[in-house]
Amino acid sequence: MLDAYQHVIEELRIIGSGGGVFEVTVDGRTIFSKHACADRFPESGELAGTLAHLVAPGTRRYGT
């Protein structure tokens, strides 16, 4: 995720907790919470898709 959008992301954090619970935040916004979605992990591409939507449609990936 950082490779693609490093030019527009100020901070990307994965915040771990006990029992496999974690949250992923980008610039202070939670994009996935294992606590809120306790029954599943993010699907392949889900976080990247959410991130792409957050940084605005039309934002070019870094280096393209």
Backbone as CSV, one residue per row, in Angstrom:
resi,resn,N_x,N_y,N_z,CA_x,CA_y,CA_z,C_x,C_y,C_z
1,MET,0.825,-1.187,0.000,0.000,0.000,0.000,0.871,1.253,0.000
2,LEU,1.891,1.237,0.817,2.750,2.421,0.860,3.503,2.612,-0.438
3,ASP,3.900,1.523,-1.075,4.599,1.659,-2.353,3.759,2.408,-3.373
4,ALA,2.487,2.100,-3.419,1.612,2.687,-4.429,1.213,4.125,-4.129
5,TYR,1.066,4.462,-2.842,0.528,5.777,-2.485,1.418,6.548,-1.508
6,GLN,2.702,6.277,-1.514,3.624,6.938,-0.590,3.665,8.442,-0.769
7,HIS,3.302,8.920,-1.932,3.339,10.357,-2.206,2.136,11.110,-1.630
8,VAL,1.109,10.396,-1.152,-0.070,11.065,-0.595,-0.418,10.615,0.826
9,ILE,0.237,9.567,1.332,-0.039,9.073,2.678,0.970,9.673,3.641
10,GLU,0.462,10.296,4.669,1.332,10.840,5.700,1.697,9.770,6.723
11,GLU,0.743,8.918,7.072,1.001,7.892,8.079,0.131,6.673,7.830
12,LEU,0.732,5.481,7.931,0.022,4.209,7.849,0.393,3.432,9.102
13,ARG,-0.619,3.021,9.883,-0.361,2.307,11.132,-1.168,1.031,11.180
14,ILE,-0.522,-0.024,11.640,-1.208,-1.265,11.969,-1.070,-1.396,13.479
15,ILE,-2.177,-1.346,14.166,-2.179,-1.329,15.623,-2.638,-2.696,16.117
16,GLY,-1.691,-3.414,16.711,-1.988,-4.755,17.195,-2.592,-4.740,18.584
17,SER,-3.271,-5.830,18.901,-3.870,-6.006,20.209,-3.804,-7.496,20.525
18,GLY,-4.388,-7.910,21.590,-4.362,-9.320,21.950,-5.351,-10.154,21.153
19,GLY,-5.084,-11.443,21.063,-6.018,-12.380,20.442,-6.202,-12.219,18.952
20,GLY,-5.208,-11.679,18.244,-5.305,-11.518,16.790,-6.108,-10.316,16.338
21,VAL,-6.492,-9.460,17.265,-7.256,-8.260,16.928,-6.285,-7.160,16.504
22,PHE,-6.626,-6.450,15.434,-5.795,-5.347,14.955,-6.646,-4.334,14.230
23,GLU,-6.102,-3.138,14.058,-6.741,-2.092,13.261,-5.707,-1.531,12.299
24,VAL,-6.159,-1.143,11.132,-5.306,-0.487,10.147,-5.846,0.921,9.983
25,THR,-4.993,1.922,10.221,-5.408,3.308,10.055,-4.500,4.003,9.066
26,VAL,-5.083,4.907,8.304,-4.349,5.720,7.336,-4.690,7.168,7.624
27,ASP,-3.660,7.941,7.921,-3.837,9.366,8.232,-4.960,9.588,9.239
28,GLY,-5.010,8.737,10.260,-5.980,8.884,11.332,-7.346,8.262,11.082
29,ARG,-7.568,7.701,9.903,-8.848,7.055,9.582,-8.697,5.549,9.631
30,THR,-9.593,4.882,10.321,-9.554,3.428,10.379,-10.105,2.873,9.071
31,ILE,-9.296,2.034,8.401,-9.785,1.425,7.162,-10.146,-0.046,7.354
32,PHE,-9.692,-0.649,8.453,-10.140,-1.998,8.799,-9.934,-2.201,10.282
33,SER,-10.913,-2.808,10.923,-10.831,-3.127,12.343,-11.214,-4.586,12.539
34,LYS,-10.261,-5.400,12.944,-10.555,-6.803,13.249,-11.452,-6.875,14.469
35,HIS,-11.397,-5.875,15.329,-12.284,-5.826,16.496,-13.739,-5.673,16.044
36,ALA,-13.985,-4.780,15.101,-15.344,-4.552,14.607,-15.828,-5.701,13.717
37,CYS,-14.892,-6.366,13.037,-15.219,-7.473,12.123,-14.607,-8.757,12.668
38,ALA,-14.918,-9.096,13.897,-14.257,-10.189,14.615,-14.349,-11.537,13.900
39,ASP,-15.302,-11.692,13.008,-15.490,-12.986,12.366,-14.658,-13.172,11.098
40,ARG,-13.858,-12.170,10.704,-13.113,-12.319,9.450,-11.854,-11.459,9.409
41,PHE,-10.957,-11.854,8.515,-9.795,-11.051,8.169,-10.121,-10.319,6.873
42,PRO,-9.388,-9.248,6.553,-9.652,-8.577,5.280,-9.362,-9.525,4.116
43,GLU,-10.182,-9.446,3.101,-9.978,-10.269,1.909,-8.823,-9.720,1.086
44,SER,-8.300,-10.541,0.218,-7.198,-10.124,-0.646,-7.605,-8.894,-1.450
45,GLY,-6.834,-7.850,-1.361,-7.099,-6.620,-2.098,-8.059,-5.658,-1.417
46,GLU,-8.705,-6.082,-0.333,-9.703,-5.237,0.334,-9.078,-3.959,0.896
47,LEU,-7.975,-4.091,1.613,-7.336,-2.909,2.196,-6.796,-1.985,1.111
48,ALA,-6.195,-2.554,0.088,-5.671,-1.739,-1.010,-6.797,-0.996,-1.723
49,GLY,-7.937,-1.654,-1.917,-9.079,-1.004,-2.553,-9.651,0.117,-1.714
50,THR,-9.743,-0.117,-0.402,-10.232,0.919,0.502,-9.280,2.103,0.508
51,LEU,-7.988,1.804,0.530,-6.983,2.865,0.504,-7.084,3.672,-0.777
52,ALA,-7.221,3.017,-1.908,-7.339,3.720,-3.182,-8.562,4.636,-3.188
53,HIS,-9.654,4.182,-2.611,-10.864,5.006,-2.527,-10.642,6.213,-1.613
54,LEU,-9.916,6.002,-0.508,-9.653,7.087,0.443,-8.788,8.195,-0.140
55,VAL,-7.782,7.821,-0.897,-6.864,8.842,-1.418,-7.440,9.534,-2.641
56,ALA,-8.642,9.195,-2.981,-9.435,9.836,-4.028,-9.253,9.145,-5.369
57,PRO,-10.378,8.888,-5.992,-10.318,8.340,-7.347,-9.524,9.292,-8.237
58,GLY,-8.708,8.738,-9.071,-7.906,9.555,-9.976,-6.517,9.837,-9.460
59,THR,-6.230,9.529,-8.174,-4.868,9.708,-7.679,-4.004,8.625,-8.282
60,ARG,-2.971,9.024,-8.940,-2.099,8.062,-9.601,-1.240,7.336,-8.593
61,ARG,-0.987,6.065,-8.868,-0.083,5.278,-8.044,1.327,5.839,-8.209
62,TYR,2.138,5.761,-7.191,3.487,6.291,-7.206,4.291,5.672,-8.356
63,GLY,4.984,6.499,-9.094,5.845,6.029,-10.167,5.150,5.775,-11.491
64,THR,3.845,6.100,-11.565,3.146,5.869,-12.847,2.765,7.180,-13.475
